Amino acid sequence: MRRGEQSAVPAADSAEQYPYTPREQEFVDGWLGGVVYGTPGTVRTGLTDLQKHTGTDELMLTTLIHDFGTRERSYALLAEEFGLSL
C-alpha cells in the first residue's frame, strides 16, 4: 500500500518471507513502534496508555489479519476486554 499498490493483507507466512528492501524495513520498523498487539490484557494496557499519552477521547482500531474469522475474533476479544458488545 505504501507503494500505491492495492492488495489484501497477506497471510503471516507470506509476510514473513517478503524480501524487504532496507528502506521498506525502516518504514515497517518505524510503523510498528506505534502498534499495540498481544493478549487482550496487553492490548488494553497499551491502548489505555496511548489514550492517556495523547489525551484523546476516541481511538480508531484496525486489525491487520489475513483471515477474516481470526480478524473478527480479535475484535470480539478486544470488545470483551473493554466490556463492550459487538
C-alpha positions in Angstrom: 0.0 0.0 0.0 2.9 2.3 0.8 4.0 2.0 -2.9 0.5 2.9 -4.1 -0.4 -0.6 -4.9 -3.7 -2.0 -3.6 -3.6 -5.5 -2.1 -5.1 -7.7 0.5 -3.4 -8.3 3.9 -1.0 -11.2 3.2 -1.0 -14.4 5.2 1.6 -14.4 8.0 3.9 -17.0 6.3 3.9 -14.9 3.1 4.6 -11.7 5.0 7.5 -13.3 6.9 9.0 -14.4 3.6 8.8 -10.9 1.9 12.2 -9.6 0.9 12.1 -6.1 2.4 14.4 -3.5 1.0 16.3 -1.6 3.6 14.0 1.4 3.1 10.9 -0.7 3.4 12.3 -2.4 6.6 13.0 1.1 8.1 9.4 2.1 7.3 8.0 -1.1 8.9 10.2 -0.8 12.0 9.0 2.8 12.5 5.4 1.9 11.9 5.5 -1.0 14.3 6.7 1.4 17.0 3.1 2.7 17.3 1.3 -0.6 17.0 -0.3 -2.2 20.0 -0.6 -6.0 19.9 -0.6 -9.0 22.2 -3.0 -10.6 24.6 -6.3 -8.8 25.3 -4.9 -7.5 28.6 -1.7 -6.3 27.0 -3.7 -4.6 24.3 -6.0 -3.0 26.8 -3.0 -1.6 28.7 -1.3 -0.4 25.5 -4.5 1.4 24.3 -5.1 2.9 27.7 -1.6 4.2 27.9 -1.9 5.6 24.3 -5.1 7.4 25.3 -3.5 8.9 28.3 -0.4 9.9 26.4 -2.4 11.6 23.6 -5.3 12.9 25.7 -7.8 11.8 23.0 -11.3 10.8 23.8 -11.6 8.3 20.9 -9.4 5.7 19.4 -10.0 4.1 16.0 -8.7 0.5 15.8 -7.8 -1.8 12.9 -6.5 -5.3 12.9 -4.3 -6.3 10.0 -5.0 -10.0 10.0 -5.3 -12.0 6.7 -8.0 -14.4 7.8 -11.4 -12.7 8.3 -12.6 -15.1 11.1 -9.4 -14.5 13.0 -9.8 -10.8 12.5 -13.4 -10.9 13.7 -12.2 -12.9 16.8 -9.6 -10.2 17.5 -12.3 -7.5 17.6 -14.5 -9.8 19.8 -11.7 -10.3 22.3 -11.0 -6.6 22.5 -14.6 -5.8 22.9 -14.9 -8.4 25.7 -11.8 -7.0 27.4 -13.3 -3.5 27.5 -16.8 -4.7 28.4 -18.3 -3.8 25.1 -20.7 -5.7 22.8 -20.3 -6.0 19.1 
